[in-house]
Amino acid sequence: MTETHEHRLKRMKMRSMRRGIKEMDLILERYADDNLAQMDAPTLDLYDALLHENDQDLYQWVTGQVAAPEKFSALIHDISQAISGSK
């Protein structure tokens, strides 16, 4: 059975807000609220892949402590801009 677009967005929203560390809950929940509905299919695929990454790695990428892998760099930059309020 194929996942509907609506169900996918709900699943990704829930996964964004139920991470492993509170900081990533807050960061990704806000980002998902503001951006998921407007994302095209390839960007949703990338964000979905990002949600499978380790929270400690994600936090270091988003805060600029460690460079994000190339495939996530643009998305991480967008998330970082969103949390800094300069989007």
C-alpha positions as CSV (number, residue, x, y, z in Angstrom):
1,M,0.0,0.0,0.0
2,T,1.3,3.4,-0.9
3,E,1.5,6.2,1.6
4,T,-0.7,9.2,0.8
5,H,0.8,12.6,0.6
6,E,-1.2,13.7,3.6
7,H,-0.2,10.7,5.7
8,R,3.5,11.3,4.7
9,L,3.3,14.9,5.9
10,K,1.7,13.9,9.2
11,R,4.3,11.1,9.7
12,M,7.2,13.5,8.9
13,K,5.7,16.2,11.2
14,M,5.5,13.7,14.0
15,R,9.0,12.4,13.4
16,S,10.2,16.1,13.4
17,M,8.8,16.7,16.9
18,R,9.6,13.4,18.5
19,R,13.4,13.1,18.2
20,G,15.8,12.0,20.8
21,I,17.0,15.3,22.2
22,K,14.8,18.2,23.1
23,E,16.8,20.7,21.1
24,M,16.2,18.8,17.8
25,D,12.5,18.4,18.7
26,L,12.2,22.2,18.9
27,I,14.3,23.0,15.8
28,L,12.7,20.4,13.5
29,E,9.2,20.9,14.8
30,R,9.4,24.6,13.9
31,Y,11.0,23.9,10.6
32,A,8.4,21.3,9.7
33,D,5.5,23.5,10.7
34,D,6.8,26.3,8.5
35,N,8.0,24.3,5.5
36,L,6.7,20.7,5.0
37,A,3.5,21.7,3.2
38,Q,5.4,23.7,0.6
39,M,8.1,21.1,-0.2
40,D,8.1,19.3,-3.5
41,A,8.6,15.5,-3.7
42,P,12.4,15.5,-4.0
43,T,12.8,17.9,-1.1
44,L,10.4,15.8,1.0
45,D,12.5,12.7,0.1
46,L,15.6,14.5,1.3
47,Y,14.0,15.7,4.5
48,D,12.7,12.2,5.1
49,A,16.2,10.9,4.8
50,L,17.5,13.6,7.1
51,L,15.0,12.5,9.7
52,H,16.7,9.1,9.9
53,E,20.0,10.7,10.9
54,N,21.4,10.7,14.4
55,D,20.2,13.6,16.6
56,Q,23.7,14.4,17.8
57,D,25.0,14.7,14.3
58,L,22.0,16.8,13.2
59,Y,22.5,19.2,16.0
60,Q,26.2,19.6,15.2
61,W,25.3,20.2,11.5
62,V,22.5,22.7,12.2
63,T,24.6,24.7,14.7
64,G,27.6,24.7,12.4
65,Q,29.9,22.8,14.8
66,V,30.5,20.2,12.1
67,A,30.0,20.4,8.3
68,A,26.9,18.5,7.1
69,P,27.3,15.8,4.4
70,E,27.1,17.3,0.9
71,K,23.7,15.7,0.2
72,F,22.2,17.5,3.2
73,S,24.1,20.8,3.1
74,A,21.5,22.9,1.4
75,L,18.7,21.6,3.6
76,I,20.8,22.0,6.8
77,H,21.6,25.6,5.7
78,D,17.8,26.3,5.2
79,I,17.0,24.8,8.7
80,S,19.9,26.8,10.2
81,Q,18.6,30.0,8.6
82,A,15.0,29.3,9.8
83,I,16.1,28.8,13.4
84,S,18.2,32.0,13.4
85,G,15.2,34.0,12.2
86,S,16.9,35.2,9.0
87,K,15.0,33.1,6.5
